[in-house]
Amino acid sequence: MLIEANDEIEAFREAERIGKGQEFSYENPYGDVVLWKFVKVIDVQEITQTEEGMEIFARPIISR
């Protein structure tokens, strides 16, 4: 996630706020509840130059 902030602490807090705000759950066709839950901010890094469409970071975590 790309966040504009004045420093790392502000970026960290904004990332947590956004992550928690995107949690949701739903019932799948099999009747199971699927939960998308924010766990934690892993890292904050300064990005000095970006291109449109450039992937910054992605890491899926699957838990059963």
OpenMM code with the backbone's topology and positions (N, CA, C; nanometers):
from openmm import Vec3, app, unit

residues = "MET LEU ILE GLU ALA ASN ASP GLU ILE GLU ALA PHE ARG GLU ALA GLU ARG ILE GLY LYS GLY GLN GLU PHE SER TYR GLU ASN PRO TYR GLY ASP VAL VAL LEU TRP LYS PHE VAL LYS VAL ILE ASP VAL GLN GLU ILE THR GLN THR GLU GLU GLY MET GLU ILE PHE ALA ARG PRO ILE ILE SER ARG".split()
positions = [
    Vec3(0.0857, -0.1165, 0.0000),
    Vec3(0.0000, 0.0000, 0.0000),
    Vec3(0.0899, 0.1223, 0.0000),
    Vec3(0.0598, 0.2159, -0.0846),
    Vec3(0.1373, 0.3386, -0.0938),
    Vec3(0.0651, 0.4473, -0.0161),
    Vec3(0.1370, 0.5100, 0.0774),
    Vec3(0.0787, 0.6125, 0.1638),
    Vec3(0.1691, 0.7345, 0.1614),
    Vec3(0.1089, 0.8505, 0.1455),
    Vec3(0.1862, 0.9740, 0.1541),
    Vec3(0.1834, 1.0214, 0.2989),
    Vec3(0.3016, 1.0432, 0.3569),
    Vec3(0.3100, 1.0835, 0.4968),
    Vec3(0.4349, 1.1693, 0.5171),
    Vec3(0.4387, 1.2408, 0.6289),
    Vec3(0.5531, 1.3262, 0.6605),
    Vec3(0.6708, 1.2486, 0.7174),
    Vec3(0.6436, 1.1340, 0.7813),
    Vec3(0.7509, 1.0529, 0.8382),
    Vec3(0.7032, 0.9088, 0.8543),
    Vec3(0.7929, 0.8214, 0.8982),
    Vec3(0.7600, 0.6786, 0.9115),
    Vec3(0.6512, 0.6525, 1.0145),
    Vec3(0.6519, 0.7259, 1.1238),
    Vec3(0.5510, 0.7047, 1.2287),
    Vec3(0.4125, 0.7383, 1.1751),
    Vec3(0.4006, 0.8493, 1.1053),
    Vec3(0.2717, 0.8868, 1.0464),
    Vec3(0.2277, 0.7836, 0.9430),
    Vec3(0.3211, 0.7359, 0.8619),
    Vec3(0.2886, 0.6340, 0.7612),
    Vec3(0.2427, 0.5053, 0.8277),
    Vec3(0.3102, 0.4630, 0.9345),
    Vec3(0.2752, 0.3419, 1.0082),
    Vec3(0.1332, 0.3523, 1.0638),
    Vec3(0.1030, 0.4635, 1.1267),
    Vec3(-0.0299, 0.4823, 1.1864),
    Vec3(-0.1395, 0.4858, 1.0807),
    Vec3(-0.1104, 0.5507, 0.9676),
    Vec3(-0.2087, 0.5573, 0.8593),
    Vec3(-0.2305, 0.4190, 0.7985),
    Vec3(-0.1239, 0.3415, 0.7832),
    Vec3(-0.1359, 0.2056, 0.7304),
    Vec3(-0.2209, 0.1190, 0.8233),
    Vec3(-0.2013, 0.1306, 0.9540),
    Vec3(-0.2839, 0.0565, 1.0499),
    Vec3(-0.4303, 0.0982, 1.0390),
    Vec3(-0.4553, 0.2282, 1.0301),
    Vec3(-0.5932, 0.2785, 1.0214),
    Vec3(-0.6617, 0.2250, 0.8953),
    Vec3(-0.5924, 0.2315, 0.7827),
    Vec3(-0.6499, 0.1837, 0.6574),
    Vec3(-0.6724, 0.0328, 0.6635),
    Vec3(-0.5737, -0.0407, 0.7141),
    Vec3(-0.5857, -0.1862, 0.7232),
    Vec3(-0.7036, -0.2299, 0.8077),
    Vec3(-0.7202, -0.1684, 0.9227),
    Vec3(-0.8322, -0.2026, 1.0106),
    Vec3(-0.9654, -0.1657, 0.9468),
    Vec3(-0.9658, -0.0583, 0.8686),
    Vec3(-1.0885, -0.0142, 0.8022),
    Vec3(-1.1301, -0.1037, 0.6863),
    Vec3(-1.0401, -0.1888, 0.6393),
    Vec3(-1.0716, -0.2762, 0.5263),
    Vec3(-1.1062, -0.4189, 0.5694),
    Vec3(-1.1172, -0.4438, 0.6980),
    Vec3(-1.1588, -0.5760, 0.7446),
    Vec3(-1.3058, -0.5993, 0.7087),
    Vec3(-1.3385, -0.7209, 0.6720),
    Vec3(-1.4779, -0.7553, 0.6468),
    Vec3(-1.4938, -0.9065, 0.6486),
    Vec3(-1.6172, -0.9494, 0.6559),
    Vec3(-1.6465, -1.0927, 0.6512),
    Vec3(-1.7703, -1.1136, 0.5646),
    Vec3(-1.7829, -1.2371, 0.5159),
    Vec3(-1.8991, -1.2727, 0.4363),
    Vec3(-1.9182, -1.4239, 0.4430),
    Vec3(-2.0368, -1.4675, 0.4067),
    Vec3(-2.0656, -1.6107, 0.4029),
    Vec3(-2.0480, -1.6596, 0.2593),
    Vec3(-1.9652, -1.7632, 0.2423),
    Vec3(-1.9419, -1.8158, 0.1074),
    Vec3(-2.0557, -1.9106, 0.0676),
    Vec3(-2.0569, -1.9597, -0.0559),
    Vec3(-2.1656, -2.0468, -0.1023),
    Vec3(-2.1805, -2.1766, -0.0226),
    Vec3(-2.0788, -2.2154, 0.0539),
    Vec3(-2.0848, -2.3379, 0.1340),
    Vec3(-2.1337, -2.3131, 0.2762),
    Vec3(-2.1651, -2.1871, 0.3067),
    Vec3(-2.2146, -2.1541, 0.4396),
    Vec3(-2.1055, -2.1217, 0.5394),
    Vec3(-1.9796, -2.1195, 0.4952),
    Vec3(-1.8675, -2.0844, 0.5831),
    Vec3(-1.8507, -1.9328, 0.5877),
    Vec3(-1.8126, -1.8820, 0.7042),
    Vec3(-1.7831, -1.7400, 0.7171),
    Vec3(-1.6376, -1.7177, 0.6783),
    Vec3(-1.6151, -1.6293, 0.5830),
    Vec3(-1.4809, -1.5930, 0.5384),
    Vec3(-1.4498, -1.4565, 0.5983),
    Vec3(-1.3356, -1.4450, 0.6642),
    Vec3(-1.2975, -1.3215, 0.7330),
    Vec3(-1.1686, -1.2672, 0.6756),
    Vec3(-1.1733, -1.1444, 0.6275),
    Vec3(-1.0525, -1.0712, 0.5875),
    Vec3(-1.0183, -0.9836, 0.7059),
    Vec3(-0.9060, -1.0150, 0.7725),
    Vec3(-0.8704, -0.9457, 0.8954),
    Vec3(-0.7315, -0.8846, 0.8841),
    Vec3(-0.7199, -0.7596, 0.9233),
    Vec3(-0.5909, -0.6930, 0.9293),
    Vec3(-0.5139, -0.7499, 1.0482),
    Vec3(-0.3888, -0.7890, 1.0271),
    Vec3(-0.3089, -0.8446, 1.1351),
    Vec3(-0.2086, -0.7417, 1.1865),
    Vec3(-0.1212, -0.6916, 1.0997),
    Vec3(-0.0249, -0.5913, 1.1446),
    Vec3(0.0474, -0.5307, 1.0248),
    Vec3(0.1072, -0.4152, 1.0489),
    Vec3(0.1957, -0.3534, 0.9510),
    Vec3(0.3315, -0.4210, 0.9680),
    Vec3(0.3822, -0.4783, 0.8611),
    Vec3(0.5096, -0.5501, 0.8690),
    Vec3(0.6273, -0.4554, 0.8561),
    Vec3(0.6169, -0.3594, 0.7648),
    Vec3(0.7322, -0.2738, 0.7378),
    Vec3(0.6850, -0.1428, 0.6767),
    Vec3(0.7612, -0.0390, 0.6995),
    Vec3(0.7382, 0.0904, 0.6370),
    Vec3(0.8687, 0.1291, 0.5696),
    Vec3(0.8613, 0.1589, 0.4399),
    Vec3(0.9809, 0.1977, 0.3658),
    Vec3(0.9521, 0.3220, 0.2838),
    Vec3(1.0499, 0.4099, 0.2772),
    Vec3(1.0361, 0.5298, 0.1954),
    Vec3(1.0546, 0.4936, 0.0486),
    Vec3(0.9637, 0.5410, -0.0329),
    Vec3(0.9717, 0.5231, -0.1776),
    Vec3(0.9949, 0.6615, -0.2371),
    Vec3(1.1036, 0.6773, -0.3103),
    Vec3(1.1364, 0.8094, -0.3610),
    Vec3(1.0889, 0.8323, -0.5041),
    Vec3(1.0694, 0.7256, -0.5809),
    Vec3(1.0248, 0.7413, -0.7192),
    Vec3(0.9365, 0.6237, -0.7561),
    Vec3(0.8231, 0.6519, -0.8154),
    Vec3(0.7331, 0.5447, -0.8567),
    Vec3(0.6885, 0.5664, -1.0006),
    Vec3(0.6505, 0.4582, -1.0633),
    Vec3(0.5907, 0.4627, -1.1965),
    Vec3(0.4452, 0.4201, -1.1831),
    Vec3(0.3608, 0.4708, -1.2696),
    Vec3(0.2209, 0.4306, -1.2668),
    Vec3(0.2109, 0.2801, -1.2898),
    Vec3(0.1347, 0.2120, -1.2051),
    Vec3(0.1155, 0.0681, -1.2180),
    Vec3(0.2256, -0.0159, -1.1551),
    Vec3(0.3248, 0.0468, -1.0935),
    Vec3(0.4366, -0.0265, -1.0341),
    Vec3(0.3913, -0.0958, -0.9052),
    Vec3(0.4190, -0.2263, -0.8932),
    Vec3(0.3876, -0.2986, -0.7703),
    Vec3(0.4938, -0.2655, -0.6672),
    Vec3(0.4518, -0.2284, -0.5494),
    Vec3(0.5444, -0.1924, -0.4429),
    Vec3(0.5805, -0.3166, -0.3611),
    Vec3(0.4780, -0.3903, -0.3125),
    Vec3(0.5021, -0.5068, -0.2276),
    Vec3(0.3736, -0.5868, -0.2162),
    Vec3(0.3839, -0.7166, -0.2128),
    Vec3(0.2679, -0.8017, -0.1913),
    Vec3(0.3134, -0.9294, -0.1240),
    Vec3(0.2365, -0.9737, -0.0251),
    Vec3(0.2679, -1.0990, 0.0442),
    Vec3(0.1391, -1.1584, 0.0984),
    Vec3(0.0852, -1.2594, 0.0335),
    Vec3(-0.0356, -1.3226, 0.0863),
    Vec3(-0.0032, -1.4107, 0.2066),
    Vec3(-0.0890, -1.4083, 0.3044),
    Vec3(-0.0740, -1.4955, 0.4211),
    Vec3(-0.2011, -1.5787, 0.4314),
    Vec3(-0.1871, -1.7100, 0.4247),
    Vec3(-0.3011, -1.8010, 0.4285),
    Vec3(-0.2992, -1.8753, 0.5617),
    Vec3(-0.4093, -1.8692, 0.6333),
    Vec3(-0.4200, -1.9362, 0.7620),
    Vec3(-0.5423, -2.0255, 0.7610),
    Vec3(-0.5271, -2.1448, 0.8120),
    Vec3(-0.6405, -2.2369, 0.8198),
    Vec3(-0.6647, -2.2778, 0.9625),
] * unit.nanometer
topology = app.Topology()
chain = topology.addChain("A")
for resn in residues:
    res = topology.addResidue(resn, chain)
    for name in ("N", "CA", "C"):
        topology.addAtom(name, app.Element.getBySymbol(name[0]), res)
